Amino acid sequence: MDHKGWYSRGYLPHFDSPETVQFVTFRLADSLPREVVEALRLEDRAVLKIDRELDSCAGDCWLRRPEIAEIVQGALFHFDGDRYRLLAWCVMPNHVHVVIEPVQGFLLSGIVHSWKSFTANKANGILLRKGAFWHDDYFDRYMRDEADLSRTISYVKRNPVKAGLIDRAEDWLWSSARLPRSF
């Protein structure tokens, strides 16, 4: 399978390379109002501001429901060790952060599509709803070095604390912070 390197689907630029550790964020379709996204897209440091907006828990926050968060977390675990190596994750009320290393032969875009497609179908069935569950695109950033990786994993694990949802990262049920696994 050919990896794409740098590419864009008309939204965000993506980097797809084998065995490159990636930080990925994907969000619910209603997590940010369109006008907020458009306004922030034009600003410097837009990614940080979008992340702050996501942490305010806008939208229906379907991932706050334990049965939905469990579906998403289970999907992340499903191909761990087969299609990718899962290093860190956090399922927030309206978005998901993941740090993974795709295995040779599996595209990052295919991995993310698989997660989103499976979980959207399951969640919409439970919620008795139809329509877009996830936003079309996702954000990804490759890890430049060990220090970048360490900072990113710490950020992912501490995201519920930063968002004011809990006091201790290990108390969040849908995160790698609560597991004894060492990354």
GUDOSE-325299 format. One record per residue (C-alpha): residue in one letter; x, y, z. Coordinates in nm, 3 decimals, padded with zeros to 5 digits, always signed. Example, Ala and Ser with C-alpha at 12.3 -4.5 7.8 and 13.67 -1.06 7.14 Angstrom:
<pts>
+---+---------+---------+---------+
! r !       u !       v !       w !
+---+---------+---------+---------+
! A ! +01.230 ! -00.450 ! +00.780 !
! S ! +01.367 ! -00.106 ! +00.714 !
+---+---------+---------+---------+
</pts>
This chain:
<pts>
+---+---------+---------+---------+
! r !       u !       v !       w !
+---+---------+---------+---------+
! M ! +00.000 ! +00.000 ! +00.000 !
! D ! +00.143 ! +00.339 ! -00.096 !
! H ! +00.161 ! +00.595 ! +00.178 !
! K ! +00.064 ! +00.944 ! +00.069 !
! G ! +00.316 ! +01.160 ! +00.256 !
! W ! +00.174 ! +01.514 ! +00.273 !
! Y ! -00.174 ! +01.555 ! +00.125 !
! S ! -00.501 ! +01.741 ! +00.175 !
! R ! -00.864 ! +01.657 ! +00.114 !
! G ! -00.947 ! +02.027 ! +00.090 !
! Y ! -00.954 ! +02.085 ! +00.466 !
! L ! -00.652 ! +02.023 ! +00.685 !
! P ! -00.316 ! +01.901 ! +00.556 !
! H ! -00.233 ! +01.543 ! +00.659 !
! F ! +00.088 ! +01.344 ! +00.678 !
! D ! +00.069 ! +00.971 ! +00.606 !
! S ! +00.390 ! +00.772 ! +00.639 !
! P ! +00.454 ! +00.419 ! +00.762 !
! E ! +00.569 ! +00.374 ! +01.119 !
! T ! +00.549 ! +00.745 ! +01.198 !
! V ! +00.400 ! +00.822 ! +01.538 !
! Q ! +00.099 ! +01.050 ! +01.497 !
! F ! -00.117 ! +01.261 ! +01.726 !
! V ! -00.475 ! +01.250 ! +01.595 !
! T ! -00.783 ! +01.443 ! +01.705 !
! F ! -01.130 ! +01.382 ! +01.567 !
! R ! -01.450 ! +01.545 ! +01.688 !
! L ! -01.826 ! +01.512 ! +01.683 !
! A ! -02.007 ! +01.681 ! +01.395 !
! D ! -02.174 ! +01.939 ! +01.621 !
! S ! -01.879 ! +02.004 ! +01.854 !
! L ! -01.793 ! +02.344 ! +01.708 !
! P ! -02.027 ! +02.590 ! +01.539 !
! R ! -01.924 ! +02.659 ! +01.179 !
! E ! -01.875 ! +03.031 ! +01.246 !
! V ! -01.629 ! +02.954 ! +01.526 !
! V ! -01.428 ! +02.721 ! +01.303 !
! E ! -01.423 ! +02.974 ! +01.018 !
! A ! -01.317 ! +03.260 ! +01.247 !
! L ! -01.044 ! +03.055 ! +01.410 !
! R ! -00.915 ! +02.918 ! +01.080 !
! L ! -00.790 ! +03.267 ! +00.992 !
! E ! -00.607 ! +03.323 ! +01.321 !
! D ! -00.255 ! +03.238 ! +01.431 !
! R ! -00.241 ! +02.945 ! +01.673 !
! A ! -00.585 ! +02.830 ! +01.553 !
! V ! -00.521 ! +02.469 ! +01.657 !
! L ! -00.473 ! +02.573 ! +02.021 !
! K ! -00.785 ! +02.788 ! +02.013 !
! I ! -00.993 ! +02.513 ! +01.853 !
! D ! -00.873 ! +02.274 ! +02.122 !
! R ! -00.981 ! +02.521 ! +02.390 !
! E ! -01.324 ! +02.548 ! +02.224 !
! L ! -01.355 ! +02.169 ! +02.214 !
! D ! -01.271 ! +02.148 ! +02.583 !
! S ! -01.565 ! +02.377 ! +02.658 !
! C ! -01.782 ! +02.075 ! +02.562 !
! A ! -02.008 ! +02.238 ! +02.302 !
! G ! -02.268 ! +02.036 ! +02.115 !
! D ! -02.460 ! +01.728 ! +02.223 !
! C ! -02.148 ! +01.566 ! +02.372 !
! W ! -02.262 ! +01.213 ! +02.289 !
! L ! -01.927 ! +01.078 ! +02.409 !
! R ! -02.018 ! +01.181 ! +02.765 !
! R ! -02.254 ! +00.882 ! +02.770 !
! P ! -02.062 ! +00.582 ! +02.908 !
! E ! -02.201 ! +00.334 ! +02.654 !
! I ! -02.092 ! +00.558 ! +02.363 !
! A ! -01.747 ! +00.635 ! +02.511 !
! E ! -01.698 ! +00.260 ! +02.565 !
! I ! -01.774 ! +00.189 ! +02.198 !
! V ! -01.517 ! +00.446 ! +02.088 !
! Q ! -01.252 ! +00.322 ! +02.331 !
! G ! -01.320 ! -00.037 ! +02.225 !
! A ! -01.275 ! +00.058 ! +01.859 !
! L ! -00.936 ! +00.213 ! +01.944 !
! F ! -00.830 ! -00.112 ! +02.114 !
! H ! -00.959 ! -00.340 ! +01.839 !
! F ! -00.665 ! -00.330 ! +01.598 !
! D ! -00.398 ! -00.227 ! +01.849 !
! G ! -00.091 ! -00.436 ! +01.777 !
! D ! -00.223 ! -00.537 ! +01.434 !
! R ! -00.276 ! -00.222 ! +01.226 !
! Y ! -00.117 ! +00.026 ! +01.466 !
! R ! +00.045 ! +00.059 ! +01.805 !
! L ! -00.178 ! +00.258 ! +02.042 !
! L ! +00.040 ! +00.478 ! +02.265 !
! A ! -00.214 ! +00.708 ! +02.434 !
! W ! -00.580 ! +00.804 ! +02.399 !
! C ! -00.854 ! +01.005 ! +02.562 !
! V ! -01.224 ! +01.002 ! +02.476 !
! M ! -01.355 ! +01.346 ! +02.574 !
! P ! -01.727 ! +01.444 ! +02.573 !
! N ! -01.715 ! +01.579 ! +02.215 !
! H ! -01.377 ! +01.475 ! +02.072 !
! V ! -01.109 ! +01.207 ! +02.083 !
! H ! -00.730 ! +01.234 ! +02.109 !
! V ! -00.510 ! +00.942 ! +02.003 !
! V ! -00.136 ! +00.888 ! +01.973 !
! I ! -00.061 ! +00.594 ! +01.743 !
! E ! +00.209 ! +00.445 ! +01.529 !
! P ! +00.057 ! +00.290 ! +01.212 !
! V ! +00.202 ! -00.044 ! +01.106 !
! Q ! +00.357 ! -00.076 ! +00.759 !
! G ! +00.079 ! -00.131 ! +00.506 !
! F ! -00.193 ! +00.061 ! +00.694 !
! L ! -00.272 ! +00.423 ! +00.612 !
! L ! -00.351 ! +00.669 ! +00.888 !
! S ! -00.652 ! +00.789 ! +00.688 !
! G ! -00.785 ! +00.432 ! +00.667 !
! I ! -00.737 ! +00.374 ! +01.038 !
! V ! -00.921 ! +00.694 ! +01.133 !
! H ! -01.196 ! +00.621 ! +00.878 !
! S ! -01.242 ! +00.274 ! +01.028 !
! W ! -01.275 ! +00.415 ! +01.381 !
! K ! -01.519 ! +00.684 ! +01.276 !
! S ! -01.734 ! +00.465 ! +01.052 !
! F ! -01.772 ! +00.179 ! +01.300 !
! T ! -01.837 ! +00.401 ! +01.601 !
! A ! -02.079 ! +00.631 ! +01.415 !
! N ! -02.294 ! +00.337 ! +01.309 !
! K ! -02.296 ! +00.185 ! +01.659 !
! A ! -02.357 ! +00.516 ! +01.836 !
! N ! -02.632 ! +00.630 ! +01.601 !
! G ! -02.804 ! +00.295 ! +01.657 !
! I ! -02.793 ! +00.334 ! +02.035 !
! L ! -02.901 ! +00.698 ! +02.016 !
! L ! -03.181 ! +00.615 ! +01.769 !
! R ! -03.061 ! +00.888 ! +01.537 !
! K ! -02.941 ! +00.929 ! +01.180 !
! G ! -02.702 ! +01.170 ! +01.018 !
! A ! -02.346 ! +01.280 ! +01.068 !
! F ! -02.198 ! +01.171 ! +01.398 !
! W ! -01.836 ! +01.277 ! +01.338 !
! H ! -01.701 ! +01.588 ! +01.166 !
! D ! -01.572 ! +01.495 ! +00.818 !
! D ! -01.208 ! +01.572 ! +00.876 !
! Y ! -00.956 ! +01.510 ! +01.154 !
! F ! -00.639 ! +01.677 ! +01.276 !
! D ! -00.307 ! +01.494 ! +01.277 !
! R ! +00.049 ! +01.588 ! +01.363 !
! Y ! +00.353 ! +01.364 ! +01.347 !
! M ! +00.587 ! +01.345 ! +01.644 !
! R ! +00.913 ! +01.521 ! +01.566 !
! D ! +01.123 ! +01.367 ! +01.845 !
! E ! +01.101 ! +01.191 ! +02.183 !
! A ! +01.042 ! +01.518 ! +02.371 !
! D ! +00.750 ! +01.604 ! +02.140 !
! L ! +00.607 ! +01.254 ! +02.190 !
! S ! +00.641 ! +01.277 ! +02.569 !
! R ! +00.471 ! +01.621 ! +02.580 !
! T ! +00.191 ! +01.501 ! +02.353 !
! I ! +00.121 ! +01.185 ! +02.553 !
! S ! +00.114 ! +01.392 ! +02.872 !
! Y ! -00.127 ! +01.637 ! +02.708 !
! V ! -00.360 ! +01.356 ! +02.593 !
! K ! -00.366 ! +01.195 ! +02.936 !
! R ! -00.423 ! +01.526 ! +03.117 !
! N ! -00.685 ! +01.666 ! +02.880 !
! P ! -00.985 ! +01.593 ! +03.111 !
! V ! -00.806 ! +01.772 ! +03.397 !
! K ! -00.722 ! +02.070 ! +03.175 !
! A ! -01.087 ! +02.086 ! +03.064 !
! G ! -01.201 ! +02.092 ! +03.428 !
! L ! -01.387 ! +01.760 ! +03.407 !
! I ! -01.191 ! +01.584 ! +03.684 !
! D ! -00.911 ! +01.656 ! +03.932 !
! R ! -00.682 ! +01.360 ! +03.857 !
! A ! -00.609 ! +01.227 ! +03.506 !
! E ! -00.620 ! +00.864 ! +03.621 !
! D ! -00.984 ! +00.910 ! +03.729 !
! W ! -01.104 ! +00.956 ! +03.368 !
! L ! -01.249 ! +00.620 ! +03.259 !
! W ! -01.184 ! +00.653 ! +02.885 !
! S ! -00.816 ! +00.736 ! +02.879 !
! S ! -00.478 ! +00.568 ! +02.883 !
! A ! -00.397 ! +00.768 ! +03.199 !
! R ! -00.593 ! +00.523 ! +03.416 !
! L ! -00.419 ! +00.209 ! +03.296 !
! P ! -00.097 ! +00.072 ! +03.446 !
! R ! +00.044 ! +00.036 ! +03.095 !
! S ! +00.363 ! +00.234 ! +03.055 !
! F ! +00.416 ! +00.436 ! +02.736 !
+---+---------+---------+---------+
</pts>
